[in-house]
Amino acid sequence: SRWSKSTQLEDILDLKKFNAFLSYNGVDRIHKTFTLVHGVQTSEGAPKANLKKYGCGTSGHSHRANSFLESHIDGVRGWFESGCLRTTRDIEYLPHGEIPNWQQAFLTLAIRPSGWFSCQTHLIVDHKCLFNGVLYQ
């Protein structure tokens, strides 16, 4: 299966069949409708700023699970932050025990060939996550 053959995101997501390739160091567009960036914004307003700059998309730099949605005549546009998958306690560069404003989470993204997309945030709370009707812990 493709899951065991590669650790490259474009192979795992089978992006080659959509003629989509990731740069890993810049702004990537999928179907000319959805943007993937690591992100440089860290403020709580980053999703809104990124939506205005790039259009619909996702980033993860802030380690938050925020999103910003905006209605237009053509439908809804949105920017989604993917959260983080690392610890949110005992951060090595916060030596006084500060708790960062991070949320553990991940996203699932579906994009149709027409460019229509659906993006969902899956929060991990107290080491538990409900995904596809199954509680993981």
N, C-alpha and C positions, 0 to 999 in steps of 0.2 A: 504494500500500500504506500501511497505517497507520504504518509505520516512518518514512516520509519526511514525514508530515503534521504531526507534533507532537513536541515534546520533553517533554511532560507524562507522568509515569509512569503515571497512570491511563489515558491514551490508548494508550500503548505496550503496557500489559498488558491493555487492553480491559476494565478493571474496571467500566465502566458497565453492561455486560450482566449483571453480578452485583450491581448496585445498590451498588457499593462506591466510595467516594470518599476521597481522601487529604487530610488537613488540612495537612500539611507543617509543622506546629508543635506537634503533640501526639501523642496515642496513637490509632492507627488500628486498627480491627478488621476482619478479612475473614472473612466467614461466621460471625461470632461465635465462632470457634474459634482464630484466629491473629492475633497482635498485631504491628504494625509500629511501632517507635519509633526515633527517631534515637539515643536513649540518653543517659544522664547518668552511668552507672557507668563507671569506667575501670579498676577493679581486675581481677585475673585471675579473681576469683570473681563477676564481673558476670553471666555467664549463669545461674548458680544463683539469684542474687538477683532477676534479672528474671523467671525462671520462677516463682518464688514470688510475685512481685508481680503479674504480668500473665497468667500462664498461658503457653501455647505462643506462640512468636514469634521475632522477630529484631530486632537492633539493630546499629549500626555504629560508634558513638562511640569505642569503645576502639581501633579499627584492628587488632584481633586476630581470629583465625579460630577462637576457642574455641567450644565448645558444652557444654551440660550436658543430659544425658538422665536421666529418672527413670521407673521402672516403677510403674504403678498397676494396680488391678484392671481398669480400662477400657482399658489399653494403655500405650503409652509417650508421655510428654510431653517436649518439648524446647525449649530456647532456643538460637539460633544467632547468632553474631556474623559479620558479613559480611566482615570484614577491610578492607583499604583498597586503593585503586587509584592511590595516589600514591607517590612515591619513599619509600624507607625509609632513604636515605642523604643526608647534607648537608642536614639539616632546618634551615630558616632560623631557627628560634627555639631551636636547640640549637647555639650557636656554637662549642662546644669539640669537636665531632665525635662527641658521644654517639650511640650507635645505639639508637633506641627499640625497645621490645619490640612491634613491629608486624609483621603478616604481610600480604603482598599476597594477596588472594583475592576471590572473589565467590560468591554463592549462587544456586542455582536452586531455585525453589519451585513445587510443583504442589499445588493444592487442588481437591478434588472438591466438587461441590455438597452432598454429605453432610457436608462439614467435614473429611473425612480429608485429611491432607496428607503430603507428602514434601519434605524440605529437604536439599539436598546442598551441601557446601562444595567449591569448586574452588580449590585452592592454586595460586599462581603462584610458582614457585621458580626462581631464576636466570633470570628473564625467559622462563620456559617454563611452559605450562599444557596439561594433557591434558584435553580437553573433547569429549564425544561420540565418543571414539575417535580424535580428531585432535590431534596435538601442535602447539600454536601457540607461536611464539617471536618 
